[in-house]
Amino acid sequence: MGKTNLGVWLIFISFPSIFTYIAIQYFWQIKLLNQYKGRVIAKVIYIREDTYFERGFKKATMYFFTFEYCIDEVVYRAELKWGVKNNIQYPIGDEIEIQYDEKNPTKFLVSGEEKYWKKEALKYTIVAGFIWIVIICGLIHDIFFR
């Protein structure tokens, strides 16, 4: 058995942890969508732009959509938690079906996006899984065969 450099392995472990975290976030959105039983048509009333610089100083814009909807004669206005990068997915005035939490109607998600979330979750899960396998094999090699 050889001597392992724990600091290097901790850096390697942090990399797939990011992909794992993102995959868990997508799976969480799918779970929430299945729990949100209320359905209603909501109207896009405002689009907030958040401009930032990505790697290499490339300018990017995230769009956050505010929806207005009525449940039991109570009007709600709430912003979608997830932004859309470089694309106005829902123009102002569009009417979109949303699913909301019946206990707290300000919590909602856009209906019909589970295919996208499943695809993204699968993509990040595959990448994270592959990296985890490489790291585990590297650790086994480093500990037992070095």
C-alpha positions as CSV (number, residue, x, y, z in Angstrom):
1,M,0.0,0.0,0.0
2,G,1.3,3.4,-1.0
3,K,0.8,6.8,0.6
4,T,-2.1,8.7,-0.7
5,N,-2.3,12.5,-1.1
6,L,-5.6,13.3,0.6
7,G,-5.7,16.9,-0.5
8,V,-5.5,15.9,-4.2
9,W,-8.3,13.4,-3.8
10,L,-10.5,15.9,-2.0
11,I,-10.2,18.2,-5.0
12,F,-11.0,15.4,-7.3
13,I,-14.1,14.4,-5.2
14,S,-15.4,18.0,-5.3
15,F,-15.7,18.0,-9.1
16,P,-18.3,15.1,-9.5
17,S,-20.0,16.4,-6.4
18,I,-21.1,19.4,-8.4
19,F,-22.7,17.2,-11.1
20,T,-24.3,15.1,-8.4
21,Y,-25.8,18.2,-6.7
22,I,-27.2,19.4,-10.0
23,A,-28.8,16.0,-10.8
24,I,-30.4,15.9,-7.4
25,Q,-31.9,19.4,-8.0
26,Y,-33.5,18.2,-11.2
27,F,-34.8,15.0,-9.5
28,W,-36.2,17.3,-6.7
29,Q,-38.1,19.4,-9.3
30,I,-39.7,16.2,-10.7
31,K,-40.7,15.1,-7.2
32,L,-42.2,18.6,-6.5
33,L,-44.1,18.6,-9.7
34,N,-45.6,15.2,-8.8
35,Q,-46.6,16.6,-5.4
36,Y,-48.2,19.8,-6.7
37,K,-51.8,18.6,-7.4
38,G,-53.4,22.0,-8.2
39,R,-53.6,23.1,-11.8
40,V,-54.5,26.5,-13.2
41,I,-53.7,28.7,-16.2
42,A,-51.3,31.5,-15.3
43,K,-50.4,34.6,-17.3
44,V,-46.8,35.9,-17.7
45,I,-46.9,39.5,-16.5
46,Y,-43.3,40.4,-16.0
47,I,-39.8,39.2,-17.2
48,R,-36.8,40.1,-15.0
49,E,-33.5,40.1,-16.8
50,D,-30.3,39.2,-14.9
51,T,-27.1,39.8,-17.0
52,Y,-23.8,38.3,-16.0
53,F,-20.5,37.3,-17.5
54,E,-19.7,33.6,-18.0
55,R,-16.3,32.0,-18.4
56,G,-14.2,33.9,-20.8
57,F,-16.1,37.1,-20.2
58,K,-19.0,36.0,-22.4
59,K,-22.1,38.0,-21.6
60,A,-25.2,35.9,-20.8
61,T,-28.7,36.8,-19.6
62,M,-31.0,34.8,-17.4
63,Y,-34.7,35.5,-17.7
64,F,-37.0,35.0,-14.6
65,F,-40.8,35.0,-15.3
66,T,-43.4,36.4,-13.0
67,F,-46.8,34.7,-13.4
68,E,-50.3,35.9,-12.3
69,Y,-53.0,33.4,-11.5
70,C,-56.2,33.1,-9.6
71,I,-57.2,30.4,-7.2
72,D,-60.5,30.5,-5.3
73,E,-60.8,34.2,-6.2
74,V,-57.4,35.1,-4.8
75,V,-54.9,36.5,-7.2
76,Y,-51.3,35.4,-6.8
77,R,-48.2,36.9,-8.4
78,A,-45.1,34.8,-8.1
79,E,-41.8,34.5,-9.9
80,L,-40.7,31.1,-11.2
81,K,-37.6,30.1,-9.2
82,W,-35.7,28.7,-12.2
83,G,-34.5,31.1,-14.8
84,V,-34.0,30.5,-18.5
85,K,-30.6,31.3,-20.0
86,N,-30.5,33.5,-23.2
87,N,-34.1,32.7,-24.2
88,I,-37.4,34.3,-23.5
89,Q,-39.3,31.1,-23.2
90,Y,-42.6,32.6,-22.2
91,P,-43.3,36.1,-23.7
92,I,-45.3,38.6,-21.6
93,G,-49.0,37.8,-22.0
94,D,-48.5,34.1,-22.6
95,E,-50.9,31.8,-20.7
96,I,-49.2,28.7,-19.4
97,E,-50.6,25.8,-17.3
98,I,-48.9,25.6,-13.9
99,Q,-49.1,23.1,-11.1
100,Y,-49.1,24.6,-7.6
101,D,-48.9,23.4,-4.0
102,E,-52.5,23.4,-2.7
103,K,-51.2,24.2,0.8
104,N,-49.1,27.1,-0.4
105,P,-50.3,28.4,-3.8
106,T,-47.3,30.7,-4.2
107,K,-45.2,27.6,-4.8
108,F,-45.6,26.4,-8.4
109,L,-43.9,24.9,-11.4
110,V,-44.8,25.1,-15.1
111,S,-46.6,21.9,-16.2
112,G,-45.2,19.8,-18.9
113,E,-41.5,20.4,-18.1
114,E,-40.9,17.0,-16.5
115,K,-39.4,15.6,-19.8
116,Y,-36.8,18.3,-19.8
117,W,-36.0,17.8,-16.1
118,K,-35.7,14.0,-16.6
119,K,-33.4,14.5,-19.6
120,E,-31.2,16.9,-17.7
121,A,-31.2,14.8,-14.5
122,L,-30.2,11.7,-16.6
123,K,-27.4,13.7,-18.3
124,Y,-25.9,14.9,-15.1
125,T,-26.3,11.6,-13.4
126,I,-24.4,9.8,-16.2
127,V,-21.6,12.4,-16.1
128,A,-21.4,12.3,-12.3
129,G,-21.5,8.5,-12.3
130,F,-18.8,8.1,-14.8
131,I,-16.5,10.6,-12.9
132,W,-17.3,8.8,-9.6
133,I,-16.3,5.5,-11.1
134,V,-13.0,6.9,-12.4
135,I,-12.3,8.5,-9.0
136,I,-13.1,5.3,-7.1
137,C,-10.9,3.2,-9.4
138,G,-8.1,5.8,-9.0
139,L,-8.5,5.6,-5.2
140,I,-8.4,1.8,-5.2
141,H,-5.3,1.9,-7.4
142,D,-3.7,4.6,-5.3
143,I,-4.3,2.9,-2.0
144,F,-3.7,-0.8,-2.9
145,F,-1.4,-0.9,-6.0
146,R,1.0,2.0,-5.6
